[in-house]
Amino acid sequence: MSAYRFYQPIEIRYGDLDPQGHLNNAKYLTFMEQARINYIKHLGLWNGSSFLEIGIILAEISILFRAPVLFGQPVHVGTRVTRLGNKSIDMEYRMEDTQTRQELATGTSVLVTYNYHENQSIPIPDHWRRAINDFENMSS
């Protein structure tokens, strides 16, 4: 698998911390979501208008916490697609310190392409498949 081609910078704010002074567990999900949405925008698959036009639903997510994240720590989240199914997309995430490259957390998710107007899953649109394959250098 190739290296991450997309990174989303993340600001660790005081309000993101738990009582122990570490990044709250729920914030990892938020930051991976932020990276995922900006990855989709970066590829030109969504223009930032109505979320009903994105056409994806998060079906599954898993996070492995590797090291604590602290207030003000310079962090970014690498995001990549690892598999394109018929109606599903597998993604991986790597949260790391931008200065030391220390791995702070990793994650995986499964997204399902979805038609919100018809309330049903749909095949991955061809233009999405092409854009992701081209960006990730994946074989079709």
Contacts in CASP RR format, 6 or more apart in sequence:
PFRMAT RR
TARGET T0000
AUTHOR 0000-0000-0000
METHOD contacts of the structure
MODEL  1
MSAYRFYQPIEIRYGDLDPQGHLNNAKYLTFMEQARINYIKHLGLWNGSS
FLEIGIILAEISILFRAPVLFGQPVHVGTRVTRLGNKSIDMEYRMEDTQT
RQELATGTSVLVTYNYHENQSIPIPDHWRRAINDFENMSS
1 80 0 8 1.000
1 82 0 8 1.000
2 80 0 8 1.000
2 136 0 8 1.000
2 137 0 8 1.000
4 78 0 8 1.000
4 79 0 8 1.000
4 80 0 8 1.000
4 94 0 8 1.000
5 80 0 8 1.000
5 135 0 8 1.000
5 136 0 8 1.000
6 35 0 8 1.000
6 38 0 8 1.000
6 39 0 8 1.000
6 42 0 8 1.000
6 78 0 8 1.000
6 79 0 8 1.000
6 80 0 8 1.000
6 135 0 8 1.000
7 35 0 8 1.000
7 76 0 8 1.000
7 77 0 8 1.000
7 78 0 8 1.000
7 79 0 8 1.000
8 31 0 8 1.000
8 34 0 8 1.000
8 35 0 8 1.000
8 38 0 8 1.000
8 39 0 8 1.000
8 76 0 8 1.000
8 77 0 8 1.000
8 78 0 8 1.000
8 79 0 8 1.000
9 75 0 8 1.000
9 76 0 8 1.000
9 98 0 8 1.000
10 31 0 8 1.000
10 34 0 8 1.000
10 35 0 8 1.000
10 75 0 8 1.000
10 76 0 8 1.000
10 77 0 8 1.000
10 95 0 8 1.000
11 72 0 8 1.000
12 23 0 8 1.000
12 69 0 8 1.000
12 70 0 8 1.000
12 71 0 8 1.000
12 72 0 8 1.000
12 73 0 8 1.000
12 75 0 8 1.000
13 71 0 8 1.000
13 72 0 8 1.000
14 71 0 8 1.000
16 23 0 8 1.000
16 24 0 8 1.000
16 27 0 8 1.000
16 71 0 8 1.000
17 23 0 8 1.000
17 24 0 8 1.000
17 71 0 8 1.000
18 24 0 8 1.000
18 25 0 8 1.000
21 70 0 8 1.000
21 71 0 8 1.000
22 68 0 8 1.000
22 69 0 8 1.000
22 70 0 8 1.000
23 68 0 8 1.000
23 69 0 8 1.000
23 70 0 8 1.000
25 63 0 8 1.000
25 65 0 8 1.000
28 63 0 8 1.000
28 65 0 8 1.000
28 95 0 8 1.000
28 105 0 8 1.000
29 61 0 8 1.000
29 63 0 8 1.000
31 75 0 8 1.000
31 77 0 8 1.000
31 95 0 8 1.000
32 61 0 8 1.000
32 63 0 8 1.000
32 77 0 8 1.000
32 79 0 8 1.000
32 93 0 8 1.000
32 95 0 8 1.000
32 107 0 8 1.000
32 109 0 8 1.000
33 58 0 8 1.000
34 77 0 8 1.000
35 77 0 8 1.000
35 78 0 8 1.000
35 79 0 8 1.000
35 93 0 8 1.000
36 79 0 8 1.000
36 91 0 8 1.000
36 93 0 8 1.000
36 109 0 8 1.000
36 111 0 8 1.000
37 46 0 8 1.000
38 79 0 8 1.000
39 79 0 8 1.000
39 80 0 8 1.000
39 91 0 8 1.000
40 46 0 8 1.000
40 54 0 8 1.000
40 56 0 8 1.000
41 47 0 8 1.000
41 48 0 8 1.000
43 131 0 8 1.000
43 132 0 8 1.000
43 135 0 8 1.000
44 131 0 8 1.000
45 54 0 8 1.000
45 127 0 8 1.000
45 128 0 8 1.000
45 131 0 8 1.000
46 53 0 8 1.000
46 54 0 8 1.000
52 116 0 8 1.000
52 117 0 8 1.000
53 116 0 8 1.000
55 113 0 8 1.000
55 114 0 8 1.000
55 115 0 8 1.000
55 116 0 8 1.000
55 122 0 8 1.000
56 89 0 8 1.000
56 111 0 8 1.000
56 112 0 8 1.000
56 113 0 8 1.000
56 114 0 8 1.000
57 111 0 8 1.000
57 112 0 8 1.000
57 114 0 8 1.000
57 121 0 8 1.000
58 109 0 8 1.000
58 110 0 8 1.000
58 111 0 8 1.000
59 88 0 8 1.000
59 109 0 8 1.000
59 110 0 8 1.000
59 111 0 8 1.000
59 112 0 8 1.000
60 108 0 8 1.000
60 109 0 8 1.000
60 110 0 8 1.000
61 107 0 8 1.000
61 108 0 8 1.000
61 109 0 8 1.000
61 110 0 8 1.000
62 107 0 8 1.000
62 108 0 8 1.000
62 109 0 8 1.000
63 105 0 8 1.000
63 106 0 8 1.000
63 107 0 8 1.000
64 105 0 8 1.000
64 106 0 8 1.000
64 107 0 8 1.000
65 104 0 8 1.000
65 105 0 8 1.000
66 103 0 8 1.000
66 104 0 8 1.000
66 105 0 8 1.000
66 106 0 8 1.000
67 102 0 8 1.000
67 103 0 8 1.000
67 104 0 8 1.000
67 105 0 8 1.000
68 104 0 8 1.000
69 75 0 8 1.000
69 95 0 8 1.000
69 104 0 8 1.000
69 105 0 8 1.000
73 97 0 8 1.000
74 97 0 8 1.000
74 98 0 8 1.000
74 99 0 8 1.000
75 95 0 8 1.000
75 96 0 8 1.000
75 97 0 8 1.000
75 98 0 8 1.000
75 104 0 8 1.000
76 95 0 8 1.000
76 96 0 8 1.000
76 98 0 8 1.000
77 93 0 8 1.000
77 94 0 8 1.000
77 95 0 8 1.000
77 96 0 8 1.000
78 93 0 8 1.000
78 94 0 8 1.000
78 95 0 8 1.000
78 96 0 8 1.000
79 91 0 8 1.000
79 92 0 8 1.000
79 93 0 8 1.000
80 91 0 8 1.000
80 92 0 8 1.000
80 136 0 8 1.000
81 89 0 8 1.000
81 90 0 8 1.000
81 91 0 8 1.000
81 132 0 8 1.000
81 136 0 8 1.000
81 138 0 8 1.000
82 90 0 8 1.000
82 91 0 8 1.000
82 92 0 8 1.000
83 89 0 8 1.000
83 90 0 8 1.000
84 90 0 8 1.000
84 124 0 8 1.000
84 129 0 8 1.000
84 132 0 8 1.000
84 133 0 8 1.000
84 138 0 8 1.000
85 124 0 8 1.000
86 123 0 8 1.000
86 124 0 8 1.000
87 112 0 8 1.000
87 113 0 8 1.000
87 121 0 8 1.000
87 122 0 8 1.000
87 123 0 8 1.000
87 124 0 8 1.000
88 110 0 8 1.000
88 111 0 8 1.000
88 112 0 8 1.000
88 113 0 8 1.000
88 124 0 8 1.000
89 110 0 8 1.000
89 111 0 8 1.000
89 112 0 8 1.000
89 113 0 8 1.000
89 124 0 8 1.000
89 132 0 8 1.000
90 108 0 8 1.000
90 109 0 8 1.000
90 110 0 8 1.000
90 111 0 8 1.000
91 108 0 8 1.000
91 109 0 8 1.000
91 110 0 8 1.000
91 111 0 8 1.000
92 106 0 8 1.000
92 107 0 8 1.000
92 108 0 8 1.000
93 105 0 8 1.000
93 106 0 8 1.000
93 107 0 8 1.000
93 108 0 8 1.000
93 109 0 8 1.000
94 103 0 8 1.000
94 105 0 8 1.000
94 106 0 8 1.000
94 107 0 8 1.000
95 103 0 8 1.000
95 104 0 8 1.000
95 105 0 8 1.000
95 106 0 8 1.000
96 102 0 8 1.000
96 103 0 8 1.000
96 104 0 8 1.000
97 104 0 8 1.000
112 121 0 8 1.000
113 121 0 8 1.000
113 122 0 8 1.000
113 123 0 8 1.000
113 124 0 8 1.000
113 125 0 8 1.000
113 128 0 8 1.000
114 120 0 8 1.000
114 121 0 8 1.000
114 122 0 8 1.000
115 121 0 8 1.000
115 122 0 8 1.000
129 140 0 8 1.000
132 138 0 8 1.000
133 139 0 8 1.000
133 140 0 8 1.000
END
